[in-house]
């Protein structure tokens, strides 16, 4: 049986979400010919605690110093800095090579571009032992060139708009597969929300946001069925519960996100890669509450430019956007809903799995 490593890293929600969905789809469609394995190579190389510290540092810079992160993102786009950073992550490179050398690996799927640079160091393009590489791009529209400076046989994009951006950046059209963002099979049912009854809104609240509690309080004042997810911080959950005073359901960490998306009329969230594309896959309009410069800017543009939702960057703006969406018999929401459903579907992971299965069968 062939082994298909699916490579990820926890620096942003999109990488792991896409990779896990791909493993799910590959193992379901493998037909006894292949077995997919999820690898967060940073965690495997450094251990859980150190990898968590690295992720926390990334999140803190992105949330607390967004302008600085925007500058770093721009530098990565314009300069070949990734190759210069490889000596700093030798343990990751060694772990990656042990994964790829340890089994019969005809194809590697990577949702984090750093690994492509390491594969380039390990094998020349003419080396018969080199595995084929499929790179799953987890950002929309604002695609950093670091995604494709290293070689990949194919690039999977979350939509056609992103494919066109990459073509303009110089990636050959034949290498680009606009299959859609890989999401959980649970989202294939698509949203069941109808323009009737009491609106259901899912607020995915970022604990790192300074006015997060104010956001919860403002939205709880509306005549809606509001569910708020707050993550693992028990003190933050208690603070949110206090200000909503029973007018909203407040959830800590939960695995019910797909279910909640499918039954909600609207999702309010930062423009993270996983959440944005999961909303598109589920056909649920978004109000974007926060945009970190760089990759999230493109995700926000995807929603706003296609009128599948809107920006609501302050508590008052969010509140007004929700009210407007459902006014006049859901008039604005109906437009958002139709546009969101037209943007994509939930079949991205299945399309990648079919591509991998075809490659394995042909080898």
HUKA-V292151 format. One record per backbone hydrogen bond with DSSP energy under -1.0 kcal/mol. CO is the residue of the C=O (numbers start at 1). NH is the residue of the N-H. If there is no record, write none. Layout:
co	nh
CO	NH
CO	NH
This chain:
co	nh
2	35
4	37
5	109
6	39
7	111
8	41
10	12
13	17
14	18
15	19
16	20
17	21
18	22
19	23
20	24
21	25
22	26
23	27
24	28
25	29
26	30
30	33
33	2
35	4
37	6
39	8
39	41
40	44
41	45
42	46
43	47
47	51
48	52
49	53
50	54
51	55
52	56
53	57
54	58
55	59
56	60
57	61
58	62
59	63
60	64
61	65
65	69
66	70
67	71
68	72
69	73
70	74
71	75
72	76
73	77
74	78
75	79
79	81
81	85
85	88
86	89
89	93
90	94
91	95
92	96
93	97
94	98
95	99
96	100
97	101
103	105
104	3
106	132
108	134
109	7
110	136
112	115
113	116
114	118
115	119
116	120
117	121
118	122
119	123
124	127
127	130
132	108
133	153
133	154
134	110
135	156
140	142
141	143
144	147
145	148
154	135
155	177
156	137
157	180
159	163
160	164
161	165
162	166
163	167
164	168
165	169
166	171
167	170
172	175
173	176
175	155
177	157
177	179
184	187
185	188
187	190
194	196
199	225
200	265
200	266
201	227
202	268
203	205
203	229
206	209
209	212
211	215
212	216
213	217
214	218
215	219
216	220
219	222
222	224
225	201
226	249
227	203
228	251
229	205
233	237
234	238
235	239
236	240
237	241
238	242
239	243
240	244
241	245
244	247
249	228
251	230
256	260
257	261
258	262
259	263
261	264
262	192
266	202
267	287
268	204
269	289
270	272
272	276
273	277
274	278
275	279
276	280
277	281
278	282
279	283
279	284
282	191
285	267
286	310
287	269
288	312
290	271
295	299
296	300
297	301
298	302
299	303
300	304
301	305
303	308
304	307
308	286
310	288
314	318
315	319
316	320
317	321
318	322
319	323
320	324
321	325
322	326
325	333
326	330
327	331
330	334
331	335
332	336
333	337
334	338
335	339
336	340
337	341
338	342
347	351
348	352
349	353
350	354
351	355
352	356
353	357
354	358
355	359
356	360
357	361
358	362
